Amino acid sequence: MKWQVLFTTRFCDVVKDWVSILVYKDGTAKCAYFSKYIATESTRKEKRTQSKKTMVCKGPSCSLCTAYKEEVFRRDAKAA
């Protein structure tokens, strides 16, 4: 493994928006959408406009993050 973190942007069908997904060398994954709208405090306006979307967002444990993480490690194993 010669990388530290990989980043991609994918369309999330759950929140109906583009989200950034980061996969780290240690096997963890982070969703920037989740980090911005759920895990941290946002302004009232942002919370109001995003509330319906965030109720269904599962964060890094969602299928989109998991699929990208598996894809990254599969490609890495294949290249090695």
mmCIF file of the N, C-alpha and C atoms, coordinates in Angstrom:
data_MODEL
# 
_entry.id   MODEL 
# 
loop_
_atom_site.group_PDB 
_atom_site.id 
_atom_site.type_symbol 
_atom_site.label_atom_id 
_atom_site.label_alt_id 
_atom_site.label_comp_id 
_atom_site.label_asym_id 
_atom_site.label_entity_id 
_atom_site.label_seq_id 
_atom_site.pdbx_PDB_ins_code 
_atom_site.Cartn_x 
_atom_site.Cartn_y 
_atom_site.Cartn_z 
_atom_site.occupancy 
_atom_site.B_iso_or_equiv 
_atom_site.pdbx_formal_charge 
_atom_site.auth_seq_id 
_atom_site.auth_comp_id 
_atom_site.auth_asym_id 
_atom_site.auth_atom_id 
_atom_site.pdbx_PDB_model_num 
ATOM 1   N N  . MET A 1 1  ? 0.829   -1.175 0.000  1.00 0.00 ? 1  MET A N  1 
ATOM 2   C CA . MET A 1 1  ? 0.000   0.000  0.000  1.00 0.00 ? 1  MET A CA 1 
ATOM 3   C C  . MET A 1 1  ? 0.874   1.239  0.000  1.00 0.00 ? 1  MET A C  1 
ATOM 4   N N  . LYS A 1 2  ? 0.797   1.989  -1.050 1.00 0.00 ? 2  LYS A N  1 
ATOM 5   C CA . LYS A 1 2  ? 1.607   3.197  -1.150 1.00 0.00 ? 2  LYS A CA 1 
ATOM 6   C C  . LYS A 1 2  ? 0.775   4.456  -0.972 1.00 0.00 ? 2  LYS A C  1 
ATOM 7   N N  . TRP A 1 3  ? -0.442  4.326  -0.542 1.00 0.00 ? 3  TRP A N  1 
ATOM 8   C CA . TRP A 1 3  ? -1.314  5.482  -0.400 1.00 0.00 ? 3  TRP A CA 1 
ATOM 9   C C  . TRP A 1 3  ? -1.711  5.665  1.061  1.00 0.00 ? 3  TRP A C  1 
ATOM 10  N N  . GLN A 1 4  ? -2.116  6.875  1.409  1.00 0.00 ? 4  GLN A N  1 
ATOM 11  C CA . GLN A 1 4  ? -2.562  7.192  2.765  1.00 0.00 ? 4  GLN A CA 1 
ATOM 12  C C  . GLN A 1 4  ? -4.085  7.300  2.834  1.00 0.00 ? 4  GLN A C  1 
ATOM 13  N N  . VAL A 1 5  ? -4.648  8.000  1.829  1.00 0.00 ? 5  VAL A N  1 
ATOM 14  C CA . VAL A 1 5  ? -6.093  8.193  1.783  1.00 0.00 ? 5  VAL A CA 1 
ATOM 15  C C  . VAL A 1 5  ? -6.521  8.323  0.322  1.00 0.00 ? 5  VAL A C  1 
ATOM 16  N N  . LEU A 1 6  ? -7.645  7.733  -0.008 1.00 0.00 ? 6  LEU A N  1 
ATOM 17  C CA . LEU A 1 6  ? -8.214  7.873  -1.345 1.00 0.00 ? 6  LEU A CA 1 
ATOM 18  C C  . LEU A 1 6  ? -9.553  8.574  -1.221 1.00 0.00 ? 6  LEU A C  1 
ATOM 19  N N  . PHE A 1 7  ? -9.889  9.342  -2.226 1.00 0.00 ? 7  PHE A N  1 
ATOM 20  C CA . PHE A 1 7  ? -11.055 10.206 -2.183 1.00 0.00 ? 7  PHE A CA 1 
ATOM 21  C C  . PHE A 1 7  ? -11.821 10.076 -3.488 1.00 0.00 ? 7  PHE A C  1 
ATOM 22  N N  . THR A 1 8  ? -13.129 10.044 -3.402 1.00 0.00 ? 8  THR A N  1 
ATOM 23  C CA . THR A 1 8  ? -13.958 10.031 -4.588 1.00 0.00 ? 8  THR A CA 1 
ATOM 24  C C  . THR A 1 8  ? -15.246 10.784 -4.300 1.00 0.00 ? 8  THR A C  1 
ATOM 25  N N  . THR A 1 9  ? -15.927 11.156 -5.344 1.00 0.00 ? 9  THR A N  1 
ATOM 26  C CA . THR A 1 9  ? -17.235 11.782 -5.216 1.00 0.00 ? 9  THR A CA 1 
ATOM 27  C C  . THR A 1 9  ? -18.225 10.917 -5.974 1.00 0.00 ? 9  THR A C  1 
ATOM 28  N N  . ARG A 1 10 ? -19.281 10.519 -5.290 1.00 0.00 ? 10 ARG A N  1 
ATOM 29  C CA . ARG A 1 10 ? -20.307 9.667  -5.880 1.00 0.00 ? 10 ARG A CA 1 
ATOM 30  C C  . ARG A 1 10 ? -21.681 10.244 -5.583 1.00 0.00 ? 10 ARG A C  1 
ATOM 31  N N  . PHE A 1 11 ? -22.648 9.885  -6.421 1.00 0.00 ? 11 PHE A N  1 
ATOM 32  C CA . PHE A 1 11 ? -24.010 10.334 -6.189 1.00 0.00 ? 11 PHE A CA 1 
ATOM 33  C C  . PHE A 1 11 ? -24.691 9.366  -5.229 1.00 0.00 ? 11 PHE A C  1 
ATOM 34  N N  . CYS A 1 12 ? -25.216 9.901  -4.149 1.00 0.00 ? 12 CYS A N  1 
ATOM 35  C CA . CYS A 1 12 ? -25.891 9.090  -3.135 1.00 0.00 ? 12 CYS A CA 1 
ATOM 36  C C  . CYS A 1 12 ? -27.394 9.136  -3.391 1.00 0.00 ? 12 CYS A C  1 
ATOM 37  N N  . ASP A 1 13 ? -27.973 7.980  -3.646 1.00 0.00 ? 13 ASP A N  1 
ATOM 38  C CA . ASP A 1 13 ? -29.415 7.896  -3.896 1.00 0.00 ? 13 ASP A CA 1 
ATOM 39  C C  . ASP A 1 13 ? -30.241 8.174  -2.645 1.00 0.00 ? 13 ASP A C  1 
ATOM 40  N N  . VAL A 1 14 ? -29.658 7.971  -1.492 1.00 0.00 ? 14 VAL A N  1 
ATOM 41  C CA . VAL A 1 14 ? -30.389 8.177  -0.242 1.00 0.00 ? 14 VAL A CA 1 
ATOM 42  C C  . VAL A 1 14 ? -30.648 9.659  0.006  1.00 0.00 ? 14 VAL A C  1 
ATOM 43  N N  . VAL A 1 15 ? -29.599 10.481 -0.100 1.00 0.00 ? 15 VAL A N  1 
ATOM 44  C CA . VAL A 1 15 ? -29.762 11.916 0.166  1.00 0.00 ? 15 VAL A CA 1 
ATOM 45  C C  . VAL A 1 15 ? -29.976 12.728 -1.107 1.00 0.00 ? 15 VAL A C  1 
ATOM 46  N N  . LYS A 1 16 ? -29.935 12.047 -2.251 1.00 0.00 ? 16 LYS A N  1 
ATOM 47  C CA . LYS A 1 16 ? -30.156 12.697 -3.560 1.00 0.00 ? 16 LYS A CA 1 
ATOM 48  C C  . LYS A 1 16 ? -29.192 13.858 -3.782 1.00 0.00 ? 16 LYS A C  1 
ATOM 49  N N  . ASP A 1 17 ? -27.915 13.599 -3.515 1.00 0.00 ? 17 ASP A N  1 
ATOM 50  C CA . ASP A 1 17 ? -26.894 14.627 -3.669 1.00 0.00 ? 17 ASP A CA 1 
ATOM 51  C C  . ASP A 1 17 ? -25.537 13.941 -3.862 1.00 0.00 ? 17 ASP A C  1 
ATOM 52  N N  . TRP A 1 18 ? -24.572 14.709 -4.365 1.00 0.00 ? 18 TRP A N  1 
ATOM 53  C CA . TRP A 1 18 ? -23.215 14.200 -4.519 1.00 0.00 ? 18 TRP A CA 1 
ATOM 54  C C  . TRP A 1 18 ? -22.529 14.246 -3.161 1.00 0.00 ? 18 TRP A C  1 
ATOM 55  N N  . VAL A 1 19 ? -21.842 13.168 -2.812 1.00 0.00 ? 19 VAL A N  1 
ATOM 56  C CA . VAL A 1 19 ? -21.134 13.089 -1.541 1.00 0.00 ? 19 VAL A CA 1 
ATOM 57  C C  . VAL A 1 19 ? -19.682 12.696 -1.795 1.00 0.00 ? 19 VAL A C  1 
ATOM 58  N N  . SER A 1 20 ? -18.821 13.158 -0.919 1.00 0.00 ? 20 SER A N  1 
ATOM 59  C CA . SER A 1 20 ? -17.406 12.812 -0.996 1.00 0.00 ? 20 SER A CA 1 
ATOM 60  C C  . SER A 1 20 ? -17.131 11.692 -0.012 1.00 0.00 ? 20 SER A C  1 
ATOM 61  N N  . ILE A 1 21 ? -16.430 10.671 -0.487 1.00 0.00 ? 21 ILE A N  1 
ATOM 62  C CA . ILE A 1 21 ? -16.096 9.522  0.351  1.00 0.00 ? 21 ILE A CA 1 
ATOM 63  C C  . ILE A 1 21 ? -14.580 9.416  0.434  1.00 0.00 ? 21 ILE A C  1 
ATOM 64  N N  . LEU A 1 22 ? -14.075 9.288  1.645  1.00 0.00 ? 22 LEU A N  1 
ATOM 65  C CA . LEU A 1 22 ? -12.649 9.135  1.885  1.00 0.00 ? 22 LEU A CA 1 
ATOM 66  C C  . LEU A 1 22 ? -12.404 7.761  2.474  1.00 0.00 ? 22 LEU A C  1 
ATOM 67  N N  . VAL A 1 23 ? -11.417 7.054  1.944  1.00 0.00 ? 23 VAL A N  1 
ATOM 68  C CA . VAL A 1 23 ? -11.029 5.749  2.471  1.00 0.00 ? 23 VAL A CA 1 
ATOM 69  C C  . VAL A 1 23 ? -9.586  5.856  2.915  1.00 0.00 ? 23 VAL A C  1 
ATOM 70  N N  . TYR A 1 24 ? -9.355  5.478  4.172  1.00 0.00 ? 24 TYR A N  1 
ATOM 71  C CA . TYR A 1 24 ? -8.021  5.553  4.745  1.00 0.00 ? 24 TYR A CA 1 
ATOM 72  C C  . TYR A 1 24 ? -7.339  4.202  4.721  1.00 0.00 ? 24 TYR A C  1 
ATOM 73  N N  . LYS A 1 25 ? -6.033  4.243  4.767  1.00 0.00 ? 25 LYS A N  1 
ATOM 74  C CA . LYS A 1 25 ? -5.190  3.060  4.690  1.00 0.00 ? 25 LYS A CA 1 
ATOM 75  C C  . LYS A 1 25 ? -5.502  2.048  5.796  1.00 0.00 ? 25 LYS A C  1 
ATOM 76  N N  . ASP A 1 26 ? -5.945  2.531  6.948  1.00 0.00 ? 26 ASP A N  1 
ATOM 77  C CA . ASP A 1 26 ? -6.246  1.637  8.067  1.00 0.00 ? 26 ASP A CA 1 
ATOM 78  C C  . ASP A 1 26 ? -7.594  0.927  7.930  1.00 0.00 ? 26 ASP A C  1 
ATOM 79  N N  . GLY A 1 27 ? -8.310  1.184  6.823  1.00 0.00 ? 27 GLY A N  1 
ATOM 80  C CA . GLY A 1 27 ? -9.574  0.500  6.565  1.00 0.00 ? 27 GLY A CA 1 
ATOM 81  C C  . GLY A 1 27 ? -10.812 1.278  6.957  1.00 0.00 ? 27 GLY A C  1 
ATOM 82  N N  . THR A 1 28 ? -10.640 2.482  7.464  1.00 0.00 ? 28 THR A N  1 
ATOM 83  C CA . THR A 1 28 ? -11.801 3.291  7.816  1.00 0.00 ? 28 THR A CA 1 
ATOM 84  C C  . THR A 1 28 ? -12.261 4.106  6.620  1.00 0.00 ? 28 THR A C  1 
ATOM 85  N N  . ALA A 1 29 ? -13.535 4.441  6.634  1.00 0.00 ? 29 ALA A N  1 
ATOM 86  C CA . ALA A 1 29 ? -14.113 5.263  5.567  1.00 0.00 ? 29 ALA A CA 1 
ATOM 87  C C  . ALA A 1 29 ? -14.899 6.400  6.209  1.00 0.00 ? 29 ALA A C  1 
ATOM 88  N N  . LYS A 1 30 ? -14.918 7.544  5.545  1.00 0.00 ? 30 LYS A N  1 
ATOM 89  C CA . LYS A 1 30 ? -15.673 8.690  6.034  1.00 0.00 ? 30 LYS A CA 1 
ATOM 90  C C  . LYS A 1 30 ? -16.482 9.279  4.893  1.00 0.00 ? 30 LYS A C  1 
ATOM 91  N N  . CYS A 1 31 ? -17.668 9.700  5.228  1.00 0.00 ? 31 CYS A N  1 
ATOM 92  C CA . CYS A 1 31 ? -18.541 10.379 4.281  1.00 0.00 ? 31 CYS A CA 1 
ATOM 93  C C  . CYS A 1 31 ? -18.554 11.852 4.656  1.00 0.00 ? 31 CYS A C  1 
ATOM 94  N N  . ALA A 1 32 ? -18.142 12.726 3.748  1.00 0.00 ? 32 ALA A N  1 
ATOM 95  C CA . ALA A 1 32 ? -18.090 14.155 4.031  1.00 0.00 ? 32 ALA A CA 1 
ATOM 96  C C  . ALA A 1 32 ? -19.479 14.731 4.259  1.00 0.00 ? 32 ALA A C  1 
ATOM 97  N N  . TYR A 1 33 ? -20.478 14.189 3.590  1.00 0.00 ? 33 TYR A N  1 
ATOM 98  C CA . TYR A 1 33 ? -21.854 14.656 3.795  1.00 0.00 ? 33 TYR A CA 1 
ATOM 99  C C  . TYR A 1 33 ? -22.280 14.395 5.238  1.00 0.00 ? 33 TYR A C  1 
ATOM 100 N N  . PHE A 1 34 ? -22.016 13.194 5.718  1.00 0.00 ? 34 PHE A N  1 
ATOM 101 C CA . PHE A 1 34 ? -22.363 12.832 7.086  1.00 0.00 ? 34 PHE A CA 1 
ATOM 102 C C  . PHE A 1 34 ? -21.612 13.715 8.078  1.00 0.00 ? 34 PHE A C  1 
ATOM 103 N N  . SER A 1 35 ? -20.337 13.922 7.834  1.00 0.00 ? 35 SER A N  1 
ATOM 104 C CA . SER A 1 35 ? -19.526 14.735 8.732  1.00 0.00 ? 35 SER A CA 1 
ATOM 105 C C  . SER A 1 35 ? -20.029 16.173 8.801  1.00 0.00 ? 35 SER A C  1 
ATOM 106 N N  . LYS A 1 36 ? -20.459 16.701 7.668  1.00 0.00 ? 36 LYS A N  1 
ATOM 107 C CA . LYS A 1 36 ? -20.900 18.098 7.636  1.00 0.00 ? 36 LYS A CA 1 
ATOM 108 C C  . LYS A 1 36 ? -22.287 18.292 8.230  1.00 0.00 ? 36 LYS A C  1 
ATOM 109 N N  . TYR A 1 37 ? -23.225 17.431 7.894  1.00 0.00 ? 37 TYR A N  1 
ATOM 110 C CA . TYR A 1 37 ? -24.605 17.674 8.272  1.00 0.00 ? 37 TYR A CA 1 
ATOM 111 C C  . TYR A 1 37 ? -25.100 16.907 9.489  1.00 0.00 ? 37 TYR A C  1 
ATOM 112 N N  . ILE A 1 38 ? -24.387 15.887 9.902  1.00 0.00 ? 38 ILE A N  1 
ATOM 113 C CA . ILE A 1 38 ? -24.881 15.096 11.022 1.00 0.00 ? 38 ILE A CA 1 
ATOM 114 C C  . ILE A 1 38 ? -23.903 15.089 12.198 1.00 0.00 ? 38 ILE A C  1 
ATOM 115 N N  . ALA A 1 39 ? -22.667 14.734 11.951 1.00 0.00 ? 39 ALA A N  1 
ATOM 116 C CA . ALA A 1 39 ? -21.707 14.560 13.028 1.00 0.00 ? 39 ALA A CA 1 
ATOM 117 C C  . ALA A 1 39 ? -21.302 15.880 13.694 1.00 0.00 ? 39 ALA A C  1 
ATOM 118 N N  . THR A 1 40 ? -21.329 16.968 12.973 1.00 0.00 ? 40 THR A N  1 
ATOM 119 C CA . THR A 1 40 ? -20.946 18.258 13.546 1.00 0.00 ? 40 THR A CA 1 
ATOM 120 C C  . THR A 1 40 ? -22.155 19.176 13.635 1.00 0.00 ? 40 THR A C  1 
ATOM 121 N N  . GLU A 1 41 ? -22.019 20.204 14.406 1.00 0.00 ? 41 GLU A N  1 
ATOM 122 C CA . GLU A 1 41 ? -23.090 21.188 14.518 1.00 0.00 ? 41 GLU A CA 1 
ATOM 123 C C  . GLU A 1 41 ? -23.122 22.051 13.263 1.00 0.00 ? 41 GLU A C  1 
ATOM 124 N N  . SER A 1 42 ? -24.295 22.236 12.713 1.00 0.00 ? 42 SER A N  1 
ATOM 125 C CA . SER A 1 42 ? -24.482 23.092 11.543 1.00 0.00 ? 42 SER A CA 1 
ATOM 126 C C  . SER A 1 42 ? -25.335 24.282 11.940 1.00 0.00 ? 42 SER A C  1 
ATOM 127 N N  . THR A 1 43 ? -25.430 25.226 11.063 1.00 0.00 ? 43 THR A N  1 
ATOM 128 C CA . THR A 1 43 ? -26.291 26.368 11.343 1.00 0.00 ? 43 THR A CA 1 
ATOM 129 C C  . THR A 1 43 ? -27.746 25.934 11.286 1.00 0.00 ? 43 THR A C  1 
ATOM 130 N N  . ARG A 1 44 ? -28.613 26.708 11.854 1.00 0.00 ? 44 ARG A N  1 
ATOM 131 C CA . ARG A 1 44 ? -30.030 26.351 11.863 1.00 0.00 ? 44 ARG A CA 1 
ATOM 132 C C  . ARG A 1 44 ? -30.585 26.220 10.450 1.00 0.00 ? 44 ARG A C  1 
ATOM 133 N N  . LYS A 1 45 ? -30.175 27.116 9.577  1.00 0.00 ? 45 LYS A N  1 
ATOM 134 C CA . LYS A 1 45 ? -30.684 27.076 8.202  1.00 0.00 ? 45 LYS A CA 1 
ATOM 135 C C  . LYS A 1 45 ? -30.263 25.779 7.518  1.00 0.00 ? 45 LYS A C  1 
ATOM 136 N N  . GLU A 1 46 ? -28.994 25.396 7.666  1.00 0.00 ? 46 GLU A N  1 
ATOM 137 C CA . GLU A 1 46 ? -28.518 24.152 7.061  1.00 0.00 ? 46 GLU A CA 1 
ATOM 138 C C  . GLU A 1 46 ? -29.267 22.958 7.627  1.00 0.00 ? 46 GLU A C  1 
ATOM 139 N N  . LYS A 1 47 ? -29.488 22.935 8.914  1.00 0.00 ? 47 LYS A N  1 
ATOM 140 C CA . LYS A 1 47 ? -30.198 21.823 9.526  1.00 0.00 ? 47 LYS A CA 1 
ATOM 141 C C  . LYS A 1 47 ? -31.629 21.738 9.017  1.00 0.00 ? 47 LYS A C  1 
ATOM 142 N N  . ARG A 1 48 ? -32.270 22.892 8.872  1.00 0.00 ? 48 ARG A N  1 
ATOM 143 C CA . ARG A 1 48 ? -33.639 22.908 8.394  1.00 0.00 ? 48 ARG A CA 1 
ATOM 144 C C  . ARG A 1 48 ? -33.740 22.358 6.978  1.00 0.00 ? 48 ARG A C  1 
ATOM 145 N N  . THR A 1 49 ? -32.835 22.785 6.092  1.00 0.00 ? 49 THR A N  1 
ATOM 146 C CA . THR A 1 49 ? -32.909 22.351 4.698  1.00 0.00 ? 49 THR A CA 1 
ATOM 147 C C  . THR A 1 49 ? -32.450 20.913 4.516  1.00 0.00 ? 49 THR A C  1 
ATOM 148 N N  . GLN A 1 50 ? -31.623 20.408 5.408  1.00 0.00 ? 50 GLN A N  1 
ATOM 149 C CA . GLN A 1 50 ? -31.081 19.069 5.253  1.00 0.00 ? 50 GLN A CA 1 
ATOM 150 C C  . GLN A 1 50 ? -31.779 18.037 6.128  1.00 0.00 ? 50 GLN A C  1 
ATOM 151 N N  . SER A 1 51 ? -32.719 18.437 6.969  1.00 0.00 ? 51 SER A N  1 
ATOM 152 C CA . SER A 1 51 ? -33.274 17.533 7.965  1.00 0.00 ? 51 SER A CA 1 
ATOM 153 C C  . SER A 1 51 ? -33.878 16.264 7.372  1.00 0.00 ? 51 SER A C  1 
ATOM 154 N N  . LYS A 1 52 ? -34.612 16.366 6.295  1.00 0.00 ? 52 LYS A N  1 
ATOM 155 C CA . LYS A 1 52 ? -35.210 15.174 5.690  1.00 0.00 ? 52 LYS A CA 1 
ATOM 156 C C  . LYS A 1 52 ? -34.145 14.230 5.152  1.00 0.00 ? 52 LYS A C  1 
ATOM 157 N N  . LYS A 1 53 ? -33.095 14.791 4.578  1.00 0.00 ? 53 LYS A N  1 
ATOM 158 C CA . LYS A 1 53 ? -32.027 13.964 4.026  1.00 0.00 ? 53 LYS A CA 1 
ATOM 159 C C  . LYS A 1 53 ? -31.234 13.279 5.132  1.00 0.00 ? 53 LYS A C  1 
ATOM 160 N N  . THR A 1 54 ? -30.949 14.017 6.191  1.00 0.00 ? 54 THR A N  1 
ATOM 161 C CA . THR A 1 54 ? -30.099 13.461 7.237  1.00 0.00 ? 54 THR A CA 1 
ATOM 162 C C  . THR A 1 54 ? -30.797 12.382 8.042  1.00 0.00 ? 54 THR A C  1 
ATOM 163 N N  . MET A 1 55 ? -32.102 12.381 8.066  1.00 0.00 ? 55 MET A N  1 
ATOM 164 C CA . MET A 1 55 ? -32.812 11.359 8.813  1.00 0.00 ? 55 MET A CA 1 
ATOM 165 C C  . MET A 1 55 ? -32.570 9.968  8.235  1.00 0.00 ? 55 MET A C  1 
ATOM 166 N N  . VAL A 1 56 ? -32.293 9.875  6.957  1.00 0.00 ? 56 VAL A N  1 
ATOM 167 C CA . VAL A 1 56 ? -32.086 8.573  6.323  1.00 0.00 ? 56 VAL A CA 1 
ATOM 168 C C  . VAL A 1 56 ? -30.611 8.261  6.060  1.00 0.00 ? 56 VAL A C  1 
ATOM 169 N N  . CYS A 1 57 ? -29.731 9.222  6.273  1.00 0.00 ? 57 CYS A N  1 
ATOM 170 C CA . CYS A 1 57 ? -28.295 9.026  6.044  1.00 0.00 ? 57 CYS A CA 1 
ATOM 171 C C  . CYS A 1 57 ? -27.706 8.149  7.140  1.00 0.00 ? 57 CYS A C  1 
ATOM 172 N N  . LYS A 1 58 ? -26.995 7.096  6.731  1.00 0.00 ? 58 LYS A N  1 
ATOM 173 C CA . LYS A 1 58 ? -26.384 6.174  7.693  1.00 0.00 ? 58 LYS A CA 1 
ATOM 174 C C  . LYS A 1 58 ? -24.900 6.439  7.881  1.00 0.00 ? 58 LYS A C  1 
ATOM 175 N N  . GLY A 1 59 ? -24.398 7.468  7.226  1.00 0.00 ? 59 GLY A N  1 
ATOM 176 C CA . GLY A 1 59 ? -22.996 7.824  7.398  1.00 0.00 ? 59 GLY A CA 1 
ATOM 177 C C  . GLY A 1 59 ? -22.035 6.813  6.799  1.00 0.00 ? 59 GLY A C  1 
ATOM 178 N N  . PRO A 1 60 ? -20.878 6.633  7.422  1.00 0.00 ? 60 PRO A N  1 
ATOM 179 C CA . PRO A 1 60 ? -19.846 5.753  6.871  1.00 0.00 ? 60 PRO A CA 1 
ATOM 180 C C  . PRO A 1 60 ? -20.242 4.280  6.790  1.00 0.00 ? 60 PRO A C  1 
ATOM 181 N N  . SER A 1 61 ? -21.304 3.891  7.458  1.00 0.00 ? 61 SER A N  1 
ATOM 182 C CA . SER A 1 61 ? -21.721 2.487  7.407  1.00 0.00 ? 61 SER A CA 1 
ATOM 183 C C  . SER A 1 61 ? -22.716 2.208  6.280  1.00 0.00 ? 61 SER A C  1 
ATOM 184 N N  . CYS A 1 62 ? -22.981 3.202  5.447  1.00 0.00 ? 62 CYS A N  1 
ATOM 185 C CA . CYS A 1 62 ? -23.932 3.014  4.348  1.00 0.00 ? 62 CYS A CA 1 
ATOM 186 C C  . CYS A 1 62 ? -23.327 2.139  3.243  1.00 0.00 ? 62 CYS A C  1 
ATOM 187 N N  . SER A 1 63 ? -24.171 1.665  2.382  1.00 0.00 ? 63 SER A N  1 
ATOM 188 C CA . SER A 1 63 ? -23.721 0.763  1.324  1.00 0.00 ? 63 SER A CA 1 
ATOM 189 C C  . SER A 1 63 ? -22.791 1.449  0.329  1.00 0.00 ? 63 SER A C  1 
ATOM 190 N N  . LEU A 1 64 ? -22.966 2.745  0.093  1.00 0.00 ? 64 LEU A N  1 
ATOM 191 C CA . LEU A 1 64 ? -22.113 3.477  -0.842 1.00 0.00 ? 64 LEU A CA 1 
ATOM 192 C C  . LEU A 1 64 ? -20.671 3.551  -0.322 1.00 0.00 ? 64 LEU A C  1 
ATOM 193 N N  . CYS A 1 65 ? -20.503 3.894  0.953  1.00 0.00 ? 65 CYS A N  1 
ATOM 194 C CA . CYS A 1 65 ? -19.162 3.949  1.554  1.00 0.00 ? 65 CYS A CA 1 
ATOM 195 C C  . CYS A 1 65 ? -18.527 2.566  1.608  1.00 0.00 ? 65 CYS A C  1 
ATOM 196 N N  . THR A 1 66 ? -19.309 1.597  2.019  1.00 0.00 ? 66 THR A N  1 
ATOM 197 C CA . THR A 1 66 ? -18.802 0.228  2.129  1.00 0.00 ? 66 THR A CA 1 
ATOM 198 C C  . THR A 1 66 ? -18.368 -0.316 0.768  1.00 0.00 ? 66 THR A C  1 
ATOM 199 N N  . ALA A 1 67 ? -19.174 -0.062 -0.253 1.00 0.00 ? 67 ALA A N  1 
ATOM 200 C CA . ALA A 1 67 ? -18.843 -0.550 -1.599 1.00 0.00 ? 67 ALA A CA 1 
ATOM 201 C C  . ALA A 1 67 ? -17.564 0.091  -2.121 1.00 0.00 ? 67 ALA A C  1 
ATOM 202 N N  . TYR A 1 68 ? -17.401 1.395  -1.899 1.00 0.00 ? 68 TYR A N  1 
ATOM 203 C CA . TYR A 1 68 ? -16.181 2.065  -2.370 1.00 0.00 ? 68 TYR A CA 1 
ATOM 204 C C  . TYR A 1 68 ? -14.964 1.565  -1.602 1.00 0.00 ? 68 TYR A C  1 
ATOM 205 N N  . LYS A 1 69 ? -15.102 1.372  -0.298 1.00 0.00 ? 69 LYS A N  1 
ATOM 206 C CA . LYS A 1 69 ? -13.991 0.868  0.508  1.00 0.00 ? 69 LYS A CA 1 
ATOM 207 C C  . LYS A 1 69 ? -13.566 -0.522 0.024  1.00 0.00 ? 69 LYS A C  1 
ATOM 208 N N  . GLU A 1 70 ? -14.530 -1.390 -0.234 1.00 0.00 ? 70 GLU A N  1 
ATOM 209 C CA . GLU A 1 70 ? -14.218 -2.732 -0.733 1.00 0.00 ? 70 GLU A CA 1 
ATOM 210 C C  . GLU A 1 70 ? -13.563 -2.673 -2.105 1.00 0.00 ? 70 GLU A C  1 
ATOM 211 N N  . GLU A 1 71 ? -14.043 -1.761 -2.952 1.00 0.00 ? 71 GLU A N  1 
ATOM 212 C CA . GLU A 1 71 ? -13.458 -1.588 -4.285 1.00 0.00 ? 71 GLU A CA 1 
ATOM 213 C C  . GLU A 1 71 ? -11.997 -1.163 -4.186 1.00 0.00 ? 71 GLU A C  1 
ATOM 214 N N  . VAL A 1 72 ? -11.703 -0.229 -3.292 1.00 0.00 ? 72 VAL A N  1 
ATOM 215 C CA . VAL A 1 72 ? -10.335 0.264  -3.112 1.00 0.00 ? 72 VAL A CA 1 
ATOM 216 C C  . VAL A 1 72 ? -9.407  -0.871 -2.680 1.00 0.00 ? 72 VAL A C  1 
ATOM 217 N N  . PHE A 1 73 ? -9.801  -1.629 -1.675 1.00 0.00 ? 73 PHE A N  1 
ATOM 218 C CA . PHE A 1 73 ? -8.943  -2.693 -1.189 1.00 0.00 ? 73 PHE A CA 1 
ATOM 219 C C  . PHE A 1 73 ? -8.849  -3.864 -2.159 1.00 0.00 ? 73 PHE A C  1 
ATOM 220 N N  . ARG A 1 74 ? -9.885  -4.097 -2.928 1.00 0.00 ? 74 ARG A N  1 
ATOM 221 C CA . ARG A 1 74 ? -9.833  -5.149 -3.960 1.00 0.00 ? 74 ARG A CA 1 
ATOM 222 C C  . ARG A 1 74 ? -8.829  -4.762 -5.036 1.00 0.00 ? 74 ARG A C  1 
ATOM 223 N N  . ARG A 1 75 ? -8.875  -3.497 -5.484 1.00 0.00 ? 75 ARG A N  1 
ATOM 224 C CA . ARG A 1 75 ? -7.914  -3.019 -6.497 1.00 0.00 ? 75 ARG A CA 1 
ATOM 225 C C  . ARG A 1 75 ? -6.494  -3.069 -5.951 1.00 0.00 ? 75 ARG A C  1 
ATOM 226 N N  . ASP A 1 76 ? -6.339  -2.701 -4.679 1.00 0.00 ? 76 ASP A N  1 
ATOM 227 C CA . ASP A 1 76 ? -5.015  -2.701 -4.057 1.00 0.00 ? 76 ASP A CA 1 
ATOM 228 C C  . ASP A 1 76 ? -4.448  -4.115 -3.964 1.00 0.00 ? 76 ASP A C  1 
ATOM 229 N N  . ALA A 1 77 ? -5.291  -5.062 -3.605 1.00 0.00 ? 77 ALA A N  1 
ATOM 230 C CA . ALA A 1 77 ? -4.857  -6.462 -3.505 1.00 0.00 ? 77 ALA A CA 1 
ATOM 231 C C  . ALA A 1 77 ? -4.515  -7.020 -4.883 1.00 0.00 ? 77 ALA A C  1 
ATOM 232 N N  . LYS A 1 78 ? -5.273  -6.639 -5.863 1.00 0.00 ? 78 LYS A N  1 
ATOM 233 C CA . LYS A 1 78 ? -5.034  -7.111 -7.238 1.00 0.00 ? 78 LYS A CA 1 
ATOM 234 C C  . LYS A 1 78 ? -3.727  -6.557 -7.779 1.00 0.00 ? 78 LYS A C  1 
ATOM 235 N N  . ALA A 1 79 ? -3.419  -5.308 -7.435 1.00 0.00 ? 79 ALA A N  1 
ATOM 236 C CA . ALA A 1 79 ? -2.183  -4.676 -7.922 1.00 0.00 ? 79 ALA A CA 1 
ATOM 237 C C  . ALA A 1 79 ? -0.942  -5.235 -7.233 1.00 0.00 ? 79 ALA A C  1 
ATOM 238 N N  . ALA A 1 80 ? -1.112  -5.763 -6.039 1.00 0.00 ? 80 ALA A N  1 
ATOM 239 C CA . ALA A 1 80 ? 0.056   -6.263 -5.284 1.00 0.00 ? 80 ALA A CA 1 
ATOM 240 C C  . ALA A 1 80 ? 0.487   -7.628 -5.696 1.00 0.00 ? 80 ALA A C  1 
# 
